[in-house]
């Protein structure tokens, strides 16, 4: 019985505490980040896998997907 009374007291205390808190709507939220812009895709000169231009390893005008393929050269 004493555990039931303790549970009720804790529940009432939590209810009072939550009712006195500031509402969540008052908390300013950060604006959402804009989606990333599309990038040009390049085909690896060795295996043909398409990769974003920002991630491509360039050797002259040829794009490669990894340092190993750049070392091996075009297929």
TORPA-4810 file (N, C-alpha, C, O; in nm, 3 decimals):
<nodes>
NODE_1_0.082_-0.120_0.000_0.000_0.000_0.000_0.087_0.126_0.000_0.056_0.225_-0.067_X
NODE_2_0.198_0.121_0.078_0.283_0.241_0.083_0.349_0.269_-0.052_0.377_0.385_-0.084_X
NODE_3_0.373_0.165_-0.132_0.431_0.187_-0.265_0.330_0.252_-0.359_0.367_0.333_-0.444_X
NODE_4_0.203_0.218_-0.344_0.099_0.280_-0.425_0.086_0.428_-0.391_0.072_0.511_-0.481_X
NODE_5_0.092_0.463_-0.263_0.087_0.603_-0.222_0.209_0.678_-0.274_0.198_0.791_-0.321_X
NODE_6_0.326_0.615_-0.266_0.448_0.677_-0.317_0.438_0.701_-0.468_0.480_0.806_-0.517_X
NODE_7_0.382_0.605_-0.540_0.364_0.619_-0.685_0.270_0.734_-0.717_0.296_0.810_-0.810_X
NODE_8_0.162_0.748_-0.642_0.067_0.857_-0.665_0.133_0.991_-0.636_0.114_1.086_-0.711_X
NODE_9_0.210_1.001_-0.529_0.279_1.126_-0.495_0.378_1.164_-0.605_0.387_1.280_-0.643_X
NODE_10_0.451_1.067_-0.654_0.548_1.095_-0.763_0.474_1.137_-0.889_0.519_1.230_-0.957_X
NODE_11_0.365_1.073_-0.922_0.288_1.109_-1.041_0.234_1.251_-1.031_0.238_1.326_-1.128_X
NODE_12_0.183_1.288_-0.913_0.132_1.425_-0.894_0.247_1.525_-0.903_0.230_1.631_-0.964_X
NODE_13_0.361_1.494_-0.845_0.475_1.585_-0.850_0.523_1.606_-0.994_0.554_1.718_-1.035_X
NODE_14_0.530_1.499_-1.071_0.571_1.510_-1.212_0.469_1.591_-1.290_0.506_1.672_-1.375_X
NODE_15_0.340_1.570_-1.263_0.235_1.647_-1.332_0.245_1.795_-1.302_0.230_1.877_-1.392_X
NODE_16_0.269_1.830_-1.177_0.283_1.972_-1.141_0.408_2.031_-1.206_0.405_2.142_-1.259_X
NODE_17_0.517_1.956_-1.203_0.641_2.005_-1.263_0.624_2.029_-1.414_0.671_2.130_-1.466_X
NODE_18_0.558_1.936_-1.482_0.539_1.950_-1.627_0.445_2.065_-1.661_0.461_2.129_-1.765_X
NODE_19_0.347_2.091_-1.575_0.253_2.199_-1.604_0.316_2.336_-1.584_0.271_2.433_-1.644_X
NODE_20_0.418_2.346_-1.502_0.484_2.475_-1.477_0.596_2.505_-1.576_0.645_2.618_-1.581_X
NODE_21_0.636_2.407_-1.652_0.742_2.430_-1.753_0.689_2.518_-1.865_0.568_2.525_-1.889_X
NODE_22_0.781_2.586_-1.933_0.744_2.665_-2.050_0.703_2.571_-2.162_0.761_2.464_-2.178_X
NODE_23_0.603_2.608_-2.238_0.562_2.521_-2.348_0.672_2.506_-2.453_0.755_2.596_-2.472_X
NODE_24_0.673_2.392_-2.519_0.776_2.364_-2.619_0.768_2.459_-2.738_0.867_2.479_-2.808_X
NODE_25_0.652_2.518_-2.761_0.637_2.609_-2.875_0.718_2.737_-2.854_0.753_2.804_-2.951_X
NODE_26_0.749_2.773_-2.728_0.824_2.894_-2.700_0.973_2.877_-2.734_1.044_2.976_-2.750_X
NODE_27_1.019_2.753_-2.744_1.160_2.728_-2.775_1.181_2.753_-2.924_1.118_2.687_-3.007_X
NODE_28_1.269_2.847_-2.960_1.293_2.872_-3.103_1.364_2.753_-3.167_1.458_2.697_-3.112_X
NODE_29_1.316_2.716_-3.283_1.376_2.604_-3.356_1.465_2.658_-3.467_1.437_2.761_-3.528_X
NODE_30_1.573_2.587_-3.493_1.664_2.626_-3.599_1.596_2.604_-3.734_1.524_2.506_-3.750_X
NODE_31_1.618_2.692_-3.829_1.557_2.672_-3.960_1.615_2.548_-4.027_1.732_2.517_-4.007_X
NODE_32_1.535_2.477_-4.104_1.586_2.357_-4.170_1.693_2.391_-4.273_1.685_2.495_-4.339_X
NODE_33_1.790_2.305_-4.285_1.895_2.328_-4.383_1.842_2.300_-4.523_1.766_2.205_-4.542_X
NODE_34_1.880_2.380_-4.619_1.831_2.357_-4.755_1.893_2.229_-4.812_2.004_2.192_-4.775_X
NODE_35_1.822_2.162_-4.901_1.877_2.039_-4.959_2.000_2.070_-5.045_2.013_2.179_-5.100_X
NODE_36_2.088_1.973_-5.055_2.210_1.990_-5.133_2.175_2.006_-5.281_2.081_1.944_-5.331_X
NODE_37_2.251_2.086_-5.349_2.230_2.106_-5.492_2.279_1.984_-5.569_2.374_1.918_-5.527_X
NODE_38_2.216_1.955_-5.681_2.262_1.840_-5.760_2.403_1.864_-5.815_2.441_1.977_-5.844_X
NODE_39_2.477_1.756_-5.829_2.614_1.765_-5.880_2.624_1.688_-6.011_2.544_1.599_-6.039_X
NODE_40_2.723_1.726_-6.091_2.750_1.653_-6.214_2.810_1.517_-6.178_2.889_1.506_-6.084_X
NODE_41_2.771_1.414_-6.253_2.823_1.280_-6.230_2.923_1.248_-6.340_2.900_1.278_-6.457_X
NODE_42_3.034_1.186_-6.301_3.138_1.147_-6.396_3.157_0.996_-6.389_3.143_0.936_-6.283_X
NODE_43_3.188_0.936_-6.503_3.213_0.792_-6.508_3.361_0.766_-6.486_3.446_0.836_-6.542_X
NODE_44_3.393_0.666_-6.404_3.532_0.627_-6.381_3.589_0.575_-6.514_3.526_0.495_-6.582_X
NODE_45_3.708_0.622_-6.548_3.770_0.581_-6.674_3.812_0.434_-6.670_3.835_0.375_-6.775_X
NODE_46_3.823_0.375_-6.552_3.867_0.237_-6.541_3.749_0.139_-6.536_3.744_0.044_-6.613_X
NODE_47_3.653_0.163_-6.445_3.544_0.067_-6.427_3.409_0.116_-6.475_3.317_0.035_-6.490_X
NODE_48_3.393_0.245_-6.499_3.267_0.298_-6.551_3.165_0.336_-6.445_3.055_0.378_-6.479_X
NODE_49_3.198_0.321_-6.317_3.106_0.359_-6.211_3.090_0.510_-6.211_3.188_0.584_-6.224_X
NODE_50_2.964_0.557_-6.196_2.938_0.700_-6.193_2.953_0.751_-6.050_2.899_0.693_-5.956_X
NODE_51_3.029_0.861_-6.035_3.054_0.921_-5.905_3.034_1.072_-5.917_3.051_1.129_-6.025_X
NODE_52_2.999_1.139_-5.806_2.986_1.285_-5.810_3.119_1.351_-5.844_3.226_1.301_-5.807_X
NODE_53_3.112_1.462_-5.912_3.233_1.531_-5.954_3.318_1.574_-5.834_3.440_1.576_-5.843_X
NODE_54_3.254_1.607_-5.722_3.328_1.650_-5.604_3.409_1.537_-5.543_3.509_1.563_-5.476_X
NODE_55_3.369_1.411_-5.565_3.440_1.297_-5.507_3.535_1.230_-5.605_3.611_1.141_-5.567_X
NODE_56_3.533_1.271_-5.731_3.615_1.207_-5.833_3.762_1.246_-5.817_3.794_1.359_-5.780_X
NODE_57_3.849_1.151_-5.846_3.993_1.177_-5.849_4.030_1.199_-5.996_4.016_1.109_-6.078_X
NODE_58_4.075_1.318_-6.025_4.101_1.354_-6.164_4.248_1.331_-6.198_4.337_1.355_-6.117_X
NODE_59_4.271_1.285_-6.319_4.405_1.273_-6.376_4.394_1.327_-6.518_4.353_1.256_-6.610_X
NODE_60_4.431_1.453_-6.533_4.407_1.520_-6.661_4.259_1.545_-6.676_4.196_1.607_-6.590_X
NODE_61_4.202_1.496_-6.786_4.058_1.513_-6.808_3.980_1.387_-6.773_3.858_1.383_-6.791_X
NODE_62_4.048_1.284_-6.722_3.982_1.158_-6.689_3.952_1.152_-6.540_4.034_1.193_-6.457_X
NODE_63_3.834_1.099_-6.507_3.792_1.087_-6.367_3.803_0.942_-6.324_3.779_0.850_-6.402_X
NODE_64_3.840_0.923_-6.197_3.853_0.789_-6.141_3.779_0.784_-6.007_3.766_0.885_-5.939_X
NODE_65_3.731_0.665_-5.971_3.655_0.649_-5.847_3.745_0.621_-5.728_3.702_0.640_-5.615_X
NODE_66_3.867_0.578_-5.748_3.959_0.549_-5.637_4.102_0.570_-5.683_4.132_0.577_-5.802_X
NODE_67_4.191_0.578_-5.584_4.332_0.597_-5.614_4.388_0.475_-5.687_4.475_0.488_-5.774_X
NODE_68_4.339_0.355_-5.653_4.385_0.232_-5.718_4.350_0.233_-5.866_4.433_0.197_-5.949_X
NODE_69_4.228_0.275_-5.901_4.190_0.281_-6.042_4.267_0.391_-6.114_4.301_0.377_-6.232_X
NODE_70_4.296_0.501_-6.045_4.375_0.607_-6.107_4.516_0.556_-6.137_4.574_0.589_-6.240_X
NODE_71_4.571_0.475_-6.046_4.705_0.419_-6.066_4.705_0.321_-6.183_4.801_0.317_-6.260_X
NODE_72_4.598_0.240_-6.197_4.591_0.139_-6.302_4.561_0.199_-6.439_4.589_0.136_-6.541_X
NODE_73_4.504_0.320_-6.442_4.477_0.386_-6.568_4.348_0.342_-6.633_4.275_0.259_-6.578_X
NODE_74_4.319_0.396_-6.752_4.193_0.361_-6.821_4.193_0.215_-6.865_4.297_0.157_-6.896_X
NODE_75_4.073_0.159_-6.868_4.058_0.018_-6.908_4.054_0.006_-7.059_4.042_-0.105_-7.112_X
</nodes>
